[in-house]
Amino acid sequence: MPNLKTNHKHQSTAKDLTENMAYFIEVVLGNPIIRKVLRFCTSQCENCGRRFDLCLKKYMGYRVKLCSKCKIAYFIVKNIFDYILNQVNIPREDVETSLKDPMWRRGLSSVLEGIAKYGPTKPFIAYSPFLVVWNVTKICNLRCKHCYAIAGVPPVDELNKKEALMAVDKMSNSGVAYIALSGGEPLMRKDFWNIVNRIKKNEMAFSIATNGTLLTKRTAKKLKDWDCLYVQVSLDGAKPTTHNRFRGANAFKRTIQGIKNAVDAKICVGIATTVTKINYKEVAQIINLAENLGAEIFMHYNFIPVGRGKEIAQLDISPEEREKLLNMLASQIGKRKISLLSTAPQYGRVCTQFSAFSLTHFDNISQMKEYKNSVNFLGEFVGGCGTGRLYCALDYNGDITPCVFIPIKLGNIKKDDFLDIWHNSQVFNQIRNRNKFKGACGTCKYKNICGGCRARAYGYHHDITKSDPGCVFNKKEWIKIIAK
């Protein structure tokens, strides 16, 4: 292997480390022979199970029984890991600490399996979804005006308990690392805790997206006890009148109390705000409120004209307003206690202008000062919309879709092979090939770190390969839309 060292003391600069890691991913891991070795090391063993996961456990010092082939795989994995750690000056104990977390092990396995199958593509494609956003129920106690799921009363075809637990097992066996439980209001599902229990038994991480009104002290404590990674609470205004305009009378008071309960339980809390013309000028106040309440993350959600949102499409902000908002968020990264994220893929491009970075809308690691320089190189590999590359969605009835905001049925988890859909779906393959996007997104120089929002493209054009009309580089499309 090539020598990646930059000086005799192994003290690489941030630029050196960035170049070294990019070189290692593109050139070393992209080598056909290395990819063949990776395929062997990450394949499923008939006798032992998930080969790479077992190798990682043994690397950490666990007692693991391995067959002869898996012993060969372990020898390869150990030497590769020792080599990399030596070259980039990362203490082995730091890696071992991370690898004790099953989510990190699963994620790393998916990355290497993805490189083995697809190569170090730009943008990168994971072997299995790192994250699945699962609408576990369509039931909800609110009737929000912009709800993508048109949530409300119980549907007749919702997965029953047995089917839901089977779905968890299928996702686990496919290598999924992290399940985000959404809805509807997930806390209204009667077997919610059974699902959580099955997720944890399968060594996956979970988070929850909630309207906060049912987030009692007892529920918050229970989420903490189950090691909930993250609680995302929807808050659409800094003032009761603004929030309640979207979500109904008295919703604000109950949501704020839910946030306080989660913070008091010492859970990582994120505030999610769908920005429209109604609350656009209130965003700065919402961030201040979130910070004062003790939230760790603020998430700007793109408005998507889907579900009930179709009825209020006229409230979508303009490309110029979105650009101004993203610039405001990026300019404050590292200056506040709270991490500032956005589901708008354009955020990756905007952040680079401020020497900051945000990998994806579910990433806040790269905004932590101690990690920022080590992950910046991932921009073109991971940046932009992760649909079909890093995550997908599962609906209340088991339907597999590209994203919760893209209601295209690709199959159903009750009867279809989850990984087969991930690898072979025509829709996923269309989303992955940004070179074939139509219009501005297909020719944009930032397509590897952005790519435009596929949900907005589908919501406005009913075509996932068309350009996102919410970008300043695609203003012509926006002008056509508002002229209709």
C-alpha positions in Angstrom: 0.0 0.0 0.0 1.2 3.6 -0.6 2.7 5.6 2.3 0.2 8.2 3.5 2.4 9.7 6.1 3.0 13.5 5.8 5.8 13.9 8.3 8.0 11.9 10.7 5.9 12.7 13.7 2.7 11.6 12.2 1.2 15.0 13.0 -0.8 15.6 9.8 -2.4 18.9 9.0 -6.1 19.0 8.4 -5.4 19.4 4.7 -3.0 16.5 4.6 -5.4 14.3 6.5 -8.2 15.3 4.1 -6.1 14.5 1.0 -4.8 11.2 2.6 -8.3 9.9 3.4 -9.7 11.0 0.0 -6.7 9.2 -1.7 -7.3 6.1 0.4 -11.0 5.9 -0.5 -10.7 6.7 -4.2 -7.4 5.0 -5.1 -6.8 2.2 -2.6 -10.3 1.1 -1.9 -11.2 1.7 -5.5 -8.6 -0.8 -6.7 -10.4 -3.8 -8.3 -8.2 -6.3 -6.3 -8.9 -4.5 -3.0 -12.6 -4.5 -3.8 -12.5 -8.2 -4.4 -10.9 -8.7 -1.0 -13.5 -6.4 0.6 -16.3 -8.5 -1.0 -14.8 -11.6 0.7 -14.3 -9.9 4.1 -17.8 -8.4 4.1 -19.8 -11.3 2.7 -22.2 -13.4 4.7 -20.7 -16.6 6.1 -23.0 -19.7 6.1 -21.5 -20.9 9.4 -20.6 -17.7 11.3 -23.1 -15.1 10.1 -22.1 -11.4 9.3 -18.4 -11.9 8.7 -17.2 -8.3 8.9 -19.2 -7.6 12.1 -17.6 -10.7 13.7 -14.1 -9.5 12.6 -14.7 -6.1 14.2 -15.9 -7.7 17.5 -12.7 -9.9 17.5 -10.6 -6.8 16.8 -12.1 -5.2 19.9 -11.1 -8.1 22.0 -14.4 -10.0 22.2 -14.3 -13.8 22.2 -15.6 -14.8 18.8 -15.6 -18.3 17.2 -14.5 -18.1 13.6 -14.4 -20.7 10.8 -11.3 -21.0 8.7 -12.5 -18.5 6.0 -13.5 -16.0 8.7 -10.1 -16.3 10.3 -8.5 -15.3 7.0 -11.0 -12.4 6.8 -10.0 -11.3 10.3 -6.3 -11.4 9.5 -7.0 -9.1 6.5 -9.3 -6.8 8.4 -6.9 -6.5 11.4 -3.9 -5.6 9.2 -5.9 -3.1 7.1 -7.2 -1.4 10.3 -3.7 -1.3 11.9 -2.3 0.2 8.8 -4.9 2.9 8.5 -4.7 3.9 12.1 -0.9 4.1 11.9 -1.0 6.2 8.8 -3.6 8.8 10.0 -2.5 8.8 13.6 -5.8 7.7 15.2 -5.4 6.0 18.5 -6.7 2.4 18.4 -8.6 2.9 21.7 -10.6 5.7 20.0 -11.6 3.4 17.3 -12.4 0.6 19.7 -14.7 2.9 21.7 -16.6 3.8 18.5 -16.9 0.2 17.4 -18.4 -0.9 20.7 -21.5 0.9 19.4 -23.4 -1.6 17.1 -24.6 1.3 15.0 -21.1 2.3 14.1 -20.1 -1.3 13.3 -23.1 -1.7 11.1 -22.5 1.6 9.4 -18.8 0.8 8.7 -19.8 -2.6 7.4 -22.3 -1.0 5.0 -19.7 1.5 3.8 -17.1 -1.1 3.0 -19.7 -3.5 1.5 -20.9 -0.5 -0.6 -17.4 0.2 -1.9 -16.9 -3.5 -2.6 -20.2 -3.6 -4.7 -20.3 -0.1 -6.3 -16.8 1.3 -5.9 -16.0 4.7 -4.3 -18.7 6.4 -6.3 -19.5 10.1 -6.1 -22.0 10.3 -4.5 -21.4 7.2 -2.4 -23.9 4.3 -2.3 -24.1 2.2 0.9 -24.6 -1.5 0.6 -27.7 -1.3 2.8 -29.6 1.8 4.0 -27.8 3.3 7.0 -31.1 4.9 8.0 -34.7 3.9 7.5 -37.4 6.5 8.3 -40.4 4.4 9.3 -43.8 5.8 9.6 -44.9 3.2 12.2 -48.5 4.6 12.3 -50.8 6.9 10.4 -52.7 7.7 13.6 -52.2 11.2 15.0 -53.8 13.4 17.6 -53.1 16.5 15.4 -54.2 17.5 11.9 -51.2 19.6 10.7 -51.7 21.6 7.5 -48.4 20.5 5.9 -48.5 16.8 7.0 -46.9 14.7 4.2 -48.7 11.6 5.6 -52.2 13.0 5.8 -52.1 11.5 9.3 -55.3 11.1 11.4 -57.6 8.2 11.9 -56.4 4.5 12.1 -56.0 2.9 8.6 -57.2 -0.6 7.9 -54.0 -1.8 6.4 -51.5 -0.8 9.1 -48.9 -3.4 10.0 -50.0 -5.4 13.0 -47.6 -6.2 15.8 -46.4 -9.5 14.3 -45.8 -7.8 10.9 -44.1 -4.8 12.5 -41.6 -7.0 14.5 -41.0 -9.0 11.3 -40.2 -5.7 9.5 -37.6 -4.9 12.2 -36.0 -8.3 11.8 -35.8 -7.9 8.0 -34.2 -4.5 8.2 -31.7 -5.8 10.8 -30.8 -8.8 8.6 -30.3 -6.4 5.7 -27.7 -4.5 7.6 -29.7 -1.3 8.5 -28.0 0.5 11.4 -30.5 3.1 12.4 -34.3 3.3 12.4 -36.1 6.7 12.8 -39.6 6.1 14.1 -42.1 8.6 12.7 -45.7 8.8 11.7 -48.4 10.0 12.2 -47.6 10.3 15.9 -45.4 7.2 16.7 -46.3 7.4 20.4 -49.9 6.6 19.6 -49.1 3.2 18.4 -50.1 0.7 21.1 -47.1 -1.6 20.5 -44.6 1.2 20.2 -42.4 -0.2 23.0 -42.5 -3.7 21.6 -41.1 -2.3 18.4 -38.4 -0.4 20.3 -37.5 -3.5 22.2 -37.1 -5.5 19.0 -34.9 -2.8 17.5 -32.6 -2.8 20.4 -32.5 -6.6 20.5 -31.3 -6.5 16.9 -28.5 -4.1 17.9 -29.8 -1.1 15.9 -30.1 2.5 17.0 -33.4 4.3 17.0 -34.8 7.8 17.2 -38.2 9.3 17.2 -39.9 12.2 15.4 -42.9 13.5 17.4 -45.2 16.5 17.7 -44.2 16.5 21.4 -47.7 16.7 22.8 -47.5 13.2 24.2 -44.0 13.5 25.5 -44.6 13.2 29.2 -41.9 13.0 31.8 -42.5 9.2 32.1 -42.3 8.7 28.3 -39.2 10.8 28.1 -37.5 8.8 30.9 -38.5 5.6 29.2 -37.0 6.7 25.9 -33.8 7.6 27.7 -33.8 4.2 29.4 -34.1 2.5 26.0 -31.1 4.5 24.8 -33.0 6.6 22.3 -30.4 8.3 20.1 -32.4 11.4 19.4 -35.9 12.9 19.9 -37.0 15.3 17.1 -39.9 17.6 18.1 -41.8 19.6 15.5 -42.0 23.3 16.3 -43.2 25.7 13.6 -43.2 28.9 15.5 -41.6 30.8 18.3 -45.0 32.2 19.1 -48.1 30.2 20.1 -50.2 31.8 17.3 -47.7 30.8 14.6 -47.2 27.2 15.7 -51.0 26.7 16.4 -51.8 28.0 13.0 -50.2 25.0 11.5 -50.9 22.4 14.2 -54.1 23.4 16.0 -55.3 25.1 19.2 -53.1 24.7 22.3 -50.5 22.6 20.5 -47.7 25.1 21.3 -48.0 24.8 25.1 -48.1 21.0 25.0 -45.2 20.8 22.5 -43.0 23.1 24.6 -43.7 21.0 27.7 -42.8 17.9 25.8 -39.4 19.5 24.7 -38.7 20.4 28.4 -39.5 16.8 29.5 -37.1 15.3 26.9 -34.3 17.8 27.8 -34.8 17.1 31.5 -34.5 13.3 30.7 -31.1 14.2 29.2 -32.0 13.0 25.7 -30.5 14.6 22.7 -33.3 16.8 21.5 -33.7 18.4 18.0 -36.2 21.0 17.0 -37.7 20.5 13.5 -39.2 23.5 11.7 -40.9 23.3 8.3 -40.2 26.8 6.9 -42.9 28.6 4.9 -43.8 32.2 4.2 -45.8 32.2 7.5 -42.8 31.5 9.8 -39.9 32.5 7.6 -39.2 35.7 9.5 -39.5 33.8 12.8 -36.7 31.2 12.2 -34.1 33.2 14.2 -36.5 33.4 17.1 -37.2 29.7 16.9 -33.5 28.9 17.0 -33.1 31.1 20.1 -36.0 29.4 21.8 -34.7 26.0 20.9 -31.3 26.9 22.4 -32.9 28.3 25.5 -34.9 25.2 26.0 -31.8 23.1 25.9 -32.2 21.5 22.5 -28.9 20.4 20.8 -30.0 20.5 17.2 -32.1 22.8 15.0 -33.3 21.3 11.8 -34.7 23.4 9.0 -37.1 21.2 6.9 -37.8 22.0 3.3 -41.5 22.5 2.5 -42.6 19.7 0.2 -45.9 19.9 -1.7 -47.1 16.4 -0.8 -49.9 15.1 1.4 -51.8 18.0 2.9 -48.9 20.2 1.8 -50.4 20.2 -1.7 -53.2 22.4 -0.5 -50.8 25.1 0.8 -48.1 25.1 -1.9 -48.5 28.8 -2.3 -46.8 29.2 1.1 -43.5 27.8 -0.1 -40.6 30.2 0.2 -38.8 31.5 -2.9 -35.3 30.3 -4.0 -33.8 33.6 -2.8 -35.5 33.3 0.6 -34.2 29.8 1.0 -30.7 30.8 0.0 -30.8 33.7 2.6 -32.0 31.3 5.2 -29.3 28.7 4.5 -26.6 31.4 4.6 -27.9 32.6 7.9 -27.7 29.0 9.3 -24.3 28.3 7.9 -22.8 31.6 9.1 -23.6 30.6 12.7 -22.1 27.1 12.7 -19.6 26.8 15.5 -20.7 30.1 17.0 -23.6 28.7 19.0 -24.3 25.8 21.4 -26.8 24.3 19.0 -26.1 22.5 15.8 -27.8 24.0 12.7 -28.9 21.5 10.0 -31.2 21.5 7.0 -32.9 19.0 4.8 -32.2 21.3 1.8 -29.4 19.6 -0.1 -28.2 23.1 -1.1 -27.0 23.5 2.5 -23.8 21.5 1.6 -22.9 24.0 -1.0 -23.7 27.0 1.1 -21.7 25.6 4.1 -18.5 25.4 2.0 -18.7 29.2 1.5 -18.2 29.5 5.3 -15.5 26.9 5.6 -18.1 24.7 7.4 -19.7 21.5 6.4 -22.8 19.4 6.9 -22.8 16.0 5.3 -26.5 15.2 5.3 -29.6 16.3 7.1 -29.1 13.7 9.8 -25.5 14.6 10.4 -24.3 16.8 13.2 -20.9 15.2 13.8 -19.2 17.3 11.2 -20.3 20.5 13.0 -18.5 19.4 16.1 -15.1 21.1 16.2 -13.2 18.0 17.2 -14.4 16.1 14.2 -14.9 18.7 11.5 -11.5 18.5 9.8 -11.6 14.7 9.8 -14.8 14.5 7.9 -14.7 17.4 5.5 -13.2 15.1 2.8 -16.4 13.2 2.7 -18.3 16.0 1.0 -18.4 14.7 -2.5 -18.9 11.1 -1.3 -21.7 11.7 1.2 -23.0 15.2 0.5 -26.5 16.2 -0.6 -29.7 14.2 -0.6 -29.1 10.7 0.8 -32.3 9.2 -0.7 -31.5 5.8 -2.3 -27.8 6.1 -1.2 -27.9 6.3 2.6 -31.5 6.0 3.5 -35.0 5.1 2.4 -38.5 5.0 4.0 -41.0 2.5 5.2 -44.7 3.4 5.4 -47.3 2.3 8.0 -48.5 -0.5 5.7 -45.0 -1.9 4.9 -44.6 -0.1 1.6 -41.0 0.7 0.8 -40.5 4.2 -0.6 -37.5 6.3 -1.5 -38.3 9.0 1.1 -41.2 9.8 3.3 -41.9 12.8 1.0 -41.8 10.7 -2.2 -44.9 8.5 -2.3 -43.6 6.1 -4.9 -44.2 2.4 -3.9 -41.1 0.3 -4.7 -42.3 -2.9 -2.9 -43.6 -4.1 0.4 -41.5 -5.4 3.3 -44.1 -8.1 4.0 -43.5 -10.0 0.8 -40.4 -8.4 -1.0 -36.7 -8.8 -0.4 -35.6 -5.5 1.2 -32.0 -5.6 -0.1 -33.1 -6.6 -3.5 -35.2 -3.5 -3.8 -32.4 -1.4 -2.4 -29.9 -2.7 -5.0 -32.2 -3.1 -8.1 -35.1 -0.6 -7.9 -35.2 1.4 -11.1 -36.3 4.5 -9.1 -33.3 4.2 -6.7 -30.9 3.8 -9.6 -32.4 6.9 -11.3 -31.9 8.9 -8.1 -28.3 7.7 -7.7 -27.2 8.8 -11.2 -27.0 12.6 -10.8 -25.3 12.8 -14.3 -28.7 12.0 -15.8 -30.7 14.5 -13.8 -32.7 16.9 -16.1 -32.3 20.6 -16.2 -30.1 22.7 -13.9 -29.4 19.9 -11.3 -27.9 17.7 -14.0 -25.3 20.2 -15.1 -24.6 22.0 -11.9 -21.0 22.0 -10.7 -22.3 21.3 -7.1 -24.3 18.2 -8.0 -22.0 15.9 -6.0 -22.4 17.9 -2.7 -26.0 18.8 -3.4 -28.0 17.2 -6.2 -31.2 19.1 -5.4 -34.1 17.8 -3.4 -35.6 14.8 -5.2 -38.8 15.1 -3.1 -39.3 18.7 -4.3 -38.6 17.7 -7.9 -41.2 15.0 -7.6 -43.7 17.1 -5.7 -43.6 19.9 -8.3 -42.9 18.0 -11.5 -43.9 14.3 -10.7 -40.5 13.4 -12.0 -37.7 12.5 -9.6 -35.0 13.2 -12.2 -36.1 16.8 -12.8 -34.5 19.8 -11.1 -35.3 21.1 -7.7 -37.2 24.4 -8.2 -36.1 25.7 -4.8 -32.6 26.6 -5.8 -31.2 30.0 -6.9 -29.5 28.2 -9.8 -32.9 27.1 -11.0 -34.9 30.3 -10.7 -36.5 29.8 -14.2 -38.4 26.7 -13.0 -39.6 28.6 -9.9 -40.9 31.5 -12.0 -42.8 29.0 -14.3 -44.4 27.4 -11.2 -45.6 30.6 -9.5 -46.9 31.9 -12.9 -49.4 29.0 -13.1 
